[in-house]
């Protein structure tokens, strides 16, 4: 029996978008920044922010993610993370 291995180029990439505004941080640091800088945005504590980020944005479960902490009036006011753009740090992230 032989095993088919994917080519090296198919490996999952890790990193943030190339724009200078994106920061590659731990989920813990992202939770702390979002809680403090967005005036908690309705979250009861930092742990609640962490739980949301971990579940929705750490898709590759490596404990890191990408955030864009630049404030912008164009952001969706109905977003739970209104003051930040957030995403997983892999090429398949959302």
Backbone torsions as a table, in degrees:
resi	resn	phi	psi	omega
1	UNK	NA	140.1	176.5
2	UNK	-116.7	152.3	177.6
3	UNK	-108.1	134.4	176.2
4	UNK	-88.7	120.7	178.4
5	UNK	-103.2	138.3	178.4
6	UNK	-67.0	151.4	178.3
7	UNK	-65.0	156.2	-177.9
8	UNK	-57.8	-33.6	-178.1
9	UNK	-68.7	-15.2	179.7
10	UNK	-86.2	-0.6	179.5
11	UNK	-62.0	145.8	-179.9
12	UNK	-67.3	130.5	178.6
13	UNK	-85.9	147.3	177.2
14	UNK	-122.8	133.4	178.9
15	UNK	150.7	174.9	-177.9
16	UNK	-102.0	165.6	174.1
17	UNK	-54.5	154.7	-172.9
18	UNK	-72.3	-14.1	180.0
19	UNK	-59.6	140.6	-177.2
20	UNK	-59.5	-24.0	-175.1
21	UNK	-73.3	-18.7	-176.8
22	UNK	-80.4	137.0	177.7
23	UNK	-116.3	136.3	176.8
24	UNK	-96.8	110.3	-173.0
25	UNK	-135.2	165.9	173.0
26	UNK	-71.4	157.6	177.2
27	UNK	-62.1	-36.0	178.6
28	UNK	-61.7	-45.9	179.9
29	UNK	-66.2	-40.2	178.1
30	UNK	-60.6	-43.7	179.7
31	UNK	-61.9	-44.3	179.3
32	UNK	-61.9	-46.8	-179.7
33	UNK	-62.4	-45.8	-178.5
34	UNK	-63.8	-43.1	-179.8
35	UNK	-63.1	-46.4	-176.6
36	UNK	-75.4	-47.4	-171.9
37	UNK	-80.5	-22.6	179.0
38	UNK	-100.9	22.3	178.7
39	UNK	52.6	41.4	178.7
40	UNK	66.0	-16.2	173.8
41	UNK	45.9	36.9	176.6
42	UNK	89.3	-2.2	178.1
43	UNK	-82.6	139.5	-178.7
44	UNK	-70.8	-28.6	-179.4
45	UNK	-163.6	174.2	-178.3
46	UNK	-62.6	-36.0	-179.7
47	UNK	-59.7	-37.6	178.7
48	UNK	-64.0	-39.5	176.8
49	UNK	-65.8	-45.6	179.3
50	UNK	-57.8	-45.8	-178.6
51	UNK	-59.2	-42.1	178.8
52	UNK	-65.3	-48.3	-179.3
53	UNK	-62.0	-43.6	-178.9
54	UNK	-61.8	-42.3	-178.1
55	UNK	-73.2	-40.0	-172.9
56	UNK	-96.8	-28.5	-168.9
57	UNK	-122.3	-6.7	175.4
58	UNK	-101.5	63.0	-173.6
59	UNK	-64.7	-30.6	179.8
60	UNK	-93.3	4.0	174.3
61	UNK	52.2	40.5	178.2
62	UNK	-101.8	1.9	177.0
63	UNK	80.9	6.1	177.4
64	UNK	-128.8	161.0	-179.1
65	UNK	-158.1	178.6	-179.7
66	UNK	-114.2	136.9	174.7
67	UNK	-133.3	150.1	172.6
68	UNK	-118.3	98.8	-174.9
69	UNK	-84.1	12.4	-178.3
70	UNK	-76.7	123.6	179.5
71	UNK	-67.8	143.0	-178.4
72	UNK	-152.3	131.2	178.9
73	UNK	-69.3	-13.2	179.5
74	UNK	-80.9	-8.4	-178.6
75	UNK	-65.9	151.7	-178.0
76	UNK	-70.2	116.7	-179.2
77	UNK	-67.7	-14.0	178.9
78	UNK	-91.5	-0.6	-179.1
79	UNK	-77.1	140.9	178.4
80	UNK	-67.5	-20.1	179.7
81	UNK	-120.4	51.4	-170.0
82	UNK	-48.8	-36.0	-172.6
83	UNK	-91.7	3.3	-176.2
84	UNK	-142.0	145.7	162.9
85	UNK	-91.4	136.2	-179.8
86	UNK	-132.6	150.5	175.8
87	UNK	-163.4	161.8	174.7
88	UNK	-68.2	161.8	-177.6
89	UNK	-101.3	36.0	174.7
90	UNK	-130.8	161.2	-174.7
91	UNK	-64.8	-17.5	179.1
92	UNK	-99.6	5.7	-177.4
93	UNK	-74.5	167.6	-178.9
94	UNK	-114.0	NA	NA
